[in-house]
Every structure is written in structure tokens, then in C-alpha cells.
């Protein structure tokens, strides 16, 4: 590895974090569906 290839490798490195261009509406709908499903299960089980 030379000193000229090192900066190129650092620029192209990805951390695997969330991307900014994802379908945000789908994430919100699935998140709220999970919340409602959890609330229904807790209520049915008599925990609240």
C-alpha cells in the first residue's frame, strides 16, 4: 500500500449506517404498525 492509495481508501470507506435517500414514509408506516400491534397484544393479554 502506498501513500497515494491510502486517501482513496479512506474516502471510499463506508460504516454501514443509515442512508439519507431511503423510503421514509415506509419506515414511518411500518413503525406505527408495530406500535399499534404491540398495544393490541398488551391490551389483549390484560397487562394494561
Buried (B, 14 or more C-beta within 10 A) or exposed (E): EEEEEEEEEEEEEEEEEEEEEEEEEEEEEEEEEEEEEEEEEEEEEEEE
